[in-house]
Amino acid sequence: MRLFYQQKAIGKKSRTLQQIPFFIEEPVITLQDLLNQLVTQQVQQYNDKMVDTPLHLYLTDQQLEDAAQYGKVHFEEKKNDSCQSVDQAISTMLQAFQDELFLVLHNEESIDSLTSPLTVQEDDVFTFIKLTMLAGRIW
């Protein structure tokens, strides 16, 4: 089943959200099931990225123009060759949700519990909002 998640478009000047497709194979009953599958996919994609190699990489003119538009030019390589643990990433994600460090919206409706049942249909959109704690004094 194809679903989408929204993330802020790359670049400091851009205030738009872009929809990124992801696919799930197993049935999703709760938010925790969905988050586990999404984190597993993201960690596997990160671990599959190419590690710095002595090969000479180059960008085409079109890729360079696209990257310059977003304000960051890079070759999609990673600097660290260690693989990340899927179990550790899932544990960190669950702790972050319980600590209310991010908010999940399913088709613009907030989901407050990991165990709340989900009715997921093809092309549903999930939005993840990172919550930032503000420092300051209350007088």
N, C-alpha and C positions, 0 to 999 in steps of 0.2 A: 504494500500500500504506500502510495506517495503522499507525504505530508510536507509542510513548509515550516521553517522557523525564520523569524525576522531578526536581523541584526543591523546595527547602524552601519551605513555605508562608510568605507574607508575614507579618511580625509578629515581634516579639521573643519573645513568650511561646509561640508555636506551635513545636512540635518535630516536626511531621508533614511528610511529603512528599506533594506533590500531583502527580498524573500529568497531563501536558499532551500532547495528541495532536499529531502532525505527520505530514505525508504525504510520501512519496518517490515520484518517477516513474521514475527510472532504476534499473536493477538495482544492488544494492550487493554488491560482492565483498569489499572490505576495509573495515577501520575508517576508513581515510582517505577512502574514497568516501562513507561515511555522514556523517562529520564535515564534509566539504566541502559536502554538500547541506544539512545542518542550519545551518551557519554562513551559507551563502548565503541561506537562507530568513529567518534572524534579522536579517541586515543589511538585506534588502529590506523586512522589516516595520518596522524602525527608520527607514529612509529614507522610508517611506510615511506615517509618523506626521505629524500636523498640526503645523505650526510655529505659534508664538504669533501669533494674529491679533487684531484689535480686536473681533471678535465677542464678545458676552457669553455665556460658557459657564456652565452651572448644573448642579447635581447634584439628582437626585430624592431624596426622603427615604430611599428604600430604598438607593440608591447611597451616600448619606452614612452610613447606619447600617453598611453592609457595610465601607466604608472605615475607619470609626472602630473597628470590631472588630479590624482588622488594624493599626491605629495609624498609618496614613498616608492622608491625604486629598489627592488630586491630580486633575487634569483630563486626564491622559494626553497632555498636549502636551509638546513638547520645546523647549528654550530655544535650541538651536543649529540654524541652518538649513542647515548644511553636510551634504552627503551623505557617508556613509562608503564607503570602497572595499571591495568584496567581496574583491579579491585581497589587499589588506593585512590584512583580517580573517582570511582563510584562512592567510596566512603567519604571523600572530601566534598563531593557534590551533595550528598545527603546531609552532612553536617552543615553545609552552607545554607541549604534550604531550611533546616530546622532553626538555624540562627537568624533567619529572615534576611540573608544577604542578597537574595534575588527574588523576584516575583515572576510568576508564570501566568500568562494569559492564554486562554484557549478561545480563539475567535472572539477576542476582546472581552472575555469574561475571566475574572480572577479565579485562580485555583489556590485554595489555602491549605489543603491537606494532601500529604503524599498518598493516603489511602482512599481519597475520594474517587468514586467510580467515574470513568471517562467514557463518553460515547464518541468514538473517533471515526470520522468518515474520510473518504478520499479527498485530498486537497485542502484539509483543515490547516489553519495557520496557528502556530504557537509563537508567542512573543516572550522573550526572556529579558527582564529589566534588572540591571545591577543596581542595588540600592546602596547609596553612599552615606555613611554616617557623618554628620556635620559636627564640627567642634566649635565650641563657643560657650559663652556664659549667659545665663538667664538672670537678669537683674530684678 
